[in-house]
Amino acid sequence: MQISSLKKVPNKDNVLISKESKQKRILYILGVMITIFSVLFLISGVNLNHFDYAMSQRIPKLVAIVLTGGCIAFSSMIFQTITNNNILTPSVLGLDSLYVLVQTLIVFSVGVESQFITNKSSNFLLSVTVMVIASFILYKKLFEKSGNNIFFLLLIGMIFGTLFKSMSTFMQVVIDPNEYATLQNSLYASFGNVNTEILLIAAVLLIAIVPFIYDDLKYLDVIGLGKDHAINLGVDYDKVVKKMIVVVSILVSISTALVGPITFLGLIVVNVTKQMLKTYKHIYLISASILVSILTLVSGQFLVERVFNFNTTISVIINFIGGVYFIYLLLKESKA
């Protein structure tokens, strides 16, 4: 008698559970790696006789890394979702260039002795305020007048970014060389000499943002399918996207004003996260991208201090790697 063997069909629920357990395992691994590098960053090379002083300097740096990494990863993930493009980052909105313009304009108009340069808290608040107001005026209003066309918004952002860079370059050429040398310190990302008051202000702003967007995060999974699909599935697309653009502007403003511009970090961490998880669920994508971002900054700062002996900055390392990775993504997209 011929016995037919039945092919075992995998259960959909079991497959989903297996994928979710794999994603959670990746999150745990990232958490463990962050813990290891954080401990190394805090205790490496510390003289026990000066332990308290070393911790007073390194712990604020670590907090700044966590806040900056979280802001950049969160804003970049949201931005790529609403633009439905894997090679765009919030830097195309021109906010990084606006930060450079604000710092240059302060030095150009009132000099390096101004409290807006010497007082980091005042500089931070001024930079964030100007960048948020500019984002609201230049993008939210233009976004509404253009019929909520996201690509028109990106075009305007690139135009204004170029304008801001040109204005900054002109003023930097005119100012005194000594003032220019001082200005350079604020134009490159650095976690050295972090002001704890700035960290407190940044943390308060981030906490205030959470209830503003918490209820809308659940719509990101649907928005990732595209505008037409999101509208057909009952999402108030225009309202959610406008709110997310404002949030992205605030987060980029905070991270840039906190440590300076890090152009390619968002591009790296978001695409690496998507390659690792291969899921559409933003609860995992956002969590993992934040962890990858923090891990990148912690390990990068550890290398800057312990391997390169402060001969370079973390922004130089990240922008170099990010530039190469960006070219790789462009070539990959062109072949697809």
LINRA-V914525 format. One record per residue. N is the residue number from 0. RES is the residue in one small letter. SS is DSSP state (alpha for helix, beta for strand, coil for the rest). PSI is psi in degrees with one decimal (* if undefined). BURIAL is + if it has 24 or more other C-alpha atoms within 12 Angstrom, else -. Layout:
N;RES;SS;PSI;BURIAL
N;RES;SS;PSI;BURIAL
This chain:
0;m;coil;135.7;-
1;q;coil;124.2;-
2;i;coil;118.4;-
3;s;coil;133.1;-
4;s;coil;131.9;-
5;l;coil;131.9;-
6;k;coil;129.1;-
7;k;coil;121.0;-
8;v;coil;125.6;-
9;p;coil;139.4;-
10;n;coil;134.1;-
11;k;alpha;-41.6;-
12;d;alpha;-40.2;-
13;n;alpha;-37.7;-
14;v;alpha;-44.1;-
15;l;alpha;-42.1;-
16;i;alpha;-39.6;-
17;s;alpha;-41.6;-
18;k;alpha;-42.6;-
19;e;alpha;-38.3;-
20;s;alpha;-35.3;-
21;k;alpha;-41.5;-
22;q;alpha;-41.0;+
23;k;alpha;-36.8;-
24;r;alpha;-38.8;-
25;i;alpha;-40.6;+
26;l;alpha;-42.4;+
27;y;alpha;-43.2;-
28;i;alpha;-44.6;-
29;l;alpha;-40.4;+
30;g;alpha;-41.3;-
31;v;alpha;-41.8;-
32;m;alpha;-39.3;-
33;i;alpha;-42.0;+
34;t;alpha;-44.0;-
35;i;alpha;-49.6;-
36;f;alpha;-32.5;+
37;s;alpha;-42.8;+
38;v;alpha;-43.9;-
39;l;alpha;-42.1;-
40;f;alpha;-37.6;+
41;l;alpha;-38.5;+
42;i;alpha;-12.4;+
43;s;coil;125.5;-
44;g;coil;14.3;-
45;v;coil;129.9;-
46;n;coil;124.5;-
47;l;alpha;-25.2;-
48;n;alpha;-20.9;-
49;h;alpha;33.3;-
50;f;alpha;-46.0;-
51;d;alpha;-42.6;-
52;y;alpha;-41.6;-
53;a;alpha;-42.4;-
54;m;alpha;-35.2;-
55;s;alpha;-23.0;-
56;q;alpha;-36.4;+
57;r;alpha;-34.1;+
58;i;alpha;-45.8;+
59;p;alpha;-36.3;+
60;k;alpha;-42.9;+
61;l;alpha;-40.4;+
62;v;alpha;-41.6;+
63;a;alpha;-39.0;+
64;i;alpha;-43.8;+
65;v;alpha;-46.1;+
66;l;alpha;-45.5;+
67;t;alpha;-45.8;+
68;g;alpha;-41.9;+
69;g;alpha;-44.7;+
70;c;alpha;-47.8;+
71;i;alpha;-45.0;+
72;a;alpha;-45.5;+
73;f;alpha;-47.7;+
74;s;alpha;-39.0;+
75;s;alpha;-40.6;+
76;m;alpha;-45.4;+
77;i;alpha;-43.7;+
78;f;alpha;-43.3;+
79;q;alpha;-30.4;+
80;t;alpha;-47.5;+
81;i;alpha;-24.6;+
82;t;alpha;-12.7;+
83;n;coil;44.1;+
84;n;coil;129.2;+
85;n;coil;-4.0;+
86;i;coil;6.0;+
87;l;coil;144.2;+
88;t;coil;163.9;+
89;p;alpha;-14.7;+
90;s;alpha;-22.3;+
91;v;alpha;-14.2;+
92;l;alpha;-10.1;+
93;g;coil;9.9;+
94;l;alpha;-35.3;+
95;d;alpha;-42.7;+
96;s;alpha;-35.3;+
97;l;alpha;-38.2;+
98;y;alpha;-45.4;+
99;v;alpha;-39.9;+
100;l;alpha;-42.4;+
101;v;alpha;-47.1;+
102;q;alpha;-41.9;+
103;t;alpha;-40.2;+
104;l;alpha;-36.8;+
105;i;alpha;-48.8;+
106;v;alpha;-41.2;+
107;f;alpha;-38.0;+
108;s;alpha;-41.5;-
109;v;alpha;-5.9;-
110;g;coil;171.5;-
111;v;coil;-11.1;+
112;e;coil;-4.9;-
113;s;coil;149.7;-
114;q;alpha;-20.0;-
115;f;alpha;-9.2;+
116;i;alpha;-45.8;+
117;t;alpha;-33.9;-
118;n;coil;108.7;-
119;k;alpha;-33.5;+
120;s;alpha;-45.3;+
121;s;alpha;-40.9;-
122;n;alpha;-42.8;+
123;f;alpha;-49.8;+
124;l;alpha;-41.0;+
125;l;alpha;-45.3;+
126;s;alpha;-47.3;+
127;v;alpha;-43.3;+
128;t;alpha;-47.7;+
129;v;alpha;-43.7;+
130;m;alpha;-38.4;+
131;v;alpha;-44.2;+
132;i;alpha;-44.7;-
133;a;alpha;-40.3;+
134;s;alpha;-43.4;+
135;f;alpha;-46.2;+
136;i;alpha;-49.6;-
137;l;alpha;-31.3;+
138;y;alpha;-47.8;+
139;k;alpha;-45.9;+
140;k;alpha;-45.0;-
141;l;alpha;-34.5;+
142;f;alpha;-40.6;+
143;e;alpha;-43.0;-
144;k;alpha;-24.4;-
145;s;coil;11.2;-
146;g;coil;32.3;-
147;n;coil;38.9;+
148;n;coil;109.1;+
149;i;alpha;-31.4;+
150;f;alpha;-30.7;-
151;f;alpha;-38.9;-
152;l;alpha;-43.1;+
153;l;alpha;-39.4;+
154;l;alpha;-44.7;-
155;i;alpha;-40.3;+
156;g;alpha;-42.5;+
157;m;alpha;-37.9;+
158;i;alpha;-48.0;-
159;f;alpha;-33.2;+
160;g;alpha;-44.0;+
161;t;alpha;-41.3;+
162;l;alpha;-45.1;-
163;f;alpha;-41.1;+
164;k;alpha;-41.9;+
165;s;alpha;-43.1;-
166;m;alpha;-41.6;+
167;s;alpha;-43.9;+
168;t;alpha;-42.2;-
169;f;alpha;-47.1;-
170;m;alpha;-34.5;+
171;q;alpha;-30.8;+
172;v;alpha;-33.1;-
173;v;alpha;-35.6;-
174;i;coil;166.4;+
175;d;coil;139.7;-
176;p;alpha;-36.5;-
177;n;alpha;-39.6;-
178;e;alpha;-35.2;+
179;y;alpha;-39.2;+
180;a;alpha;-39.9;-
181;t;alpha;-40.1;+
182;l;alpha;-36.2;+
183;q;alpha;-30.7;-
184;n;alpha;-29.8;+
185;s;alpha;-5.1;+
186;l;alpha;-4.3;+
187;y;coil;138.4;+
188;a;coil;129.8;+
189;s;coil;137.0;+
190;f;coil;14.5;+
191;g;coil;145.4;+
192;n;coil;47.8;-
193;v;coil;131.6;+
194;n;coil;122.1;+
195;t;alpha;-27.5;+
196;e;alpha;-37.0;-
197;i;alpha;-41.9;+
198;l;alpha;-40.9;+
199;l;alpha;-45.4;-
200;i;alpha;-44.1;+
201;a;alpha;-41.9;+
202;a;alpha;-41.1;+
203;v;alpha;-42.8;-
204;l;alpha;-41.1;+
205;l;alpha;-41.1;+
206;i;alpha;-36.8;-
207;a;alpha;-27.1;-
208;i;alpha;-32.4;+
209;v;alpha;-53.8;-
210;p;alpha;-21.1;-
211;f;alpha;-33.6;-
212;i;alpha;-2.4;+
213;y;alpha;-44.7;-
214;d;alpha;-20.0;-
215;d;alpha;-10.5;+
216;l;alpha;-29.1;+
217;k;alpha;-18.9;-
218;y;alpha;-11.9;+
219;l;alpha;-34.5;+
220;d;alpha;-38.1;+
221;v;alpha;-40.7;+
222;i;alpha;-31.0;+
223;g;coil;-18.7;+
224;l;coil;-15.4;+
225;g;coil;161.8;+
226;k;alpha;-48.8;+
227;d;alpha;-45.3;-
228;h;alpha;-40.7;-
229;a;alpha;-42.3;+
230;i;alpha;-42.8;-
231;n;alpha;-27.6;-
232;l;coil;8.2;-
233;g;coil;12.6;-
234;v;coil;134.0;+
235;d;coil;81.5;-
236;y;alpha;-50.9;+
237;d;alpha;-43.3;+
238;k;alpha;-46.1;-
239;v;alpha;-43.2;+
240;v;alpha;-42.4;+
241;k;alpha;-40.7;+
242;k;alpha;-40.9;+
243;m;alpha;-35.6;+
244;i;alpha;-41.4;+
245;v;alpha;-43.4;+
246;v;alpha;-43.7;+
247;v;alpha;-43.1;+
248;s;alpha;-42.1;+
249;i;alpha;-44.0;+
250;l;alpha;-42.2;+
251;v;alpha;-37.5;+
252;s;alpha;-43.6;+
253;i;alpha;-49.7;+
254;s;alpha;-39.3;+
255;t;alpha;-43.7;+
256;a;alpha;-24.2;+
257;l;alpha;-46.3;+
258;v;alpha;-6.0;+
259;g;coil;169.7;+
260;p;coil;132.0;+
261;i;coil;89.6;+
262;t;coil;-48.8;+
263;f;coil;1.4;+
264;l;alpha;-45.8;+
265;g;alpha;-41.9;+
266;l;alpha;-43.2;+
267;i;alpha;-55.0;+
268;v;alpha;-37.3;+
269;v;alpha;-45.4;+
270;n;alpha;-36.5;+
271;v;alpha;-40.8;+
272;t;alpha;-44.9;+
273;k;alpha;-34.9;+
274;q;alpha;-35.3;-
275;m;alpha;-46.2;+
276;l;alpha;-37.7;+
277;k;coil;55.7;-
278;t;coil;160.8;-
279;y;coil;-8.2;+
280;k;coil;117.9;+
281;h;alpha;-16.6;+
282;i;alpha;-35.1;+
283;y;alpha;-41.1;+
284;l;alpha;-45.4;+
285;i;alpha;-45.5;+
286;s;alpha;-47.2;+
287;a;alpha;-39.9;+
288;s;alpha;-37.0;+
289;i;alpha;-43.3;+
290;l;alpha;-42.1;+
291;v;alpha;-40.5;+
292;s;alpha;-46.4;+
293;i;alpha;-43.0;+
294;l;alpha;-41.5;+
295;t;alpha;-44.6;+
296;l;alpha;-40.7;+
297;v;alpha;-49.4;+
298;s;alpha;-37.4;+
299;g;alpha;-43.2;+
300;q;alpha;-34.1;+
301;f;alpha;-42.7;+
302;l;alpha;-41.3;+
303;v;alpha;-42.2;+
304;e;alpha;-39.2;+
305;r;alpha;-25.4;-
306;v;coil;-48.8;-
307;f;coil;-2.9;-
308;n;coil;45.0;-
309;f;coil;20.1;-
310;n;coil;-7.2;-
311;t;coil;175.6;-
312;t;coil;161.0;+
313;i;alpha;-30.6;+
314;s;alpha;-35.7;+
315;v;alpha;-44.2;+
316;i;alpha;-48.9;+
317;i;alpha;-41.9;+
318;n;alpha;-32.9;+
319;f;alpha;-50.7;-
320;i;alpha;-42.3;-
321;g;alpha;-37.1;+
322;g;alpha;-43.6;-
323;v;alpha;-42.2;-
324;y;alpha;-36.4;+
325;f;alpha;-42.8;+
326;i;alpha;-40.8;-
327;y;alpha;-43.5;-
328;l;alpha;-38.9;-
329;l;alpha;-44.1;-
330;l;alpha;-37.5;-
331;k;alpha;-42.4;-
332;e;alpha;-35.8;-
333;s;alpha;-27.9;-
334;k;alpha;-21.8;-
335;a;coil;*;-
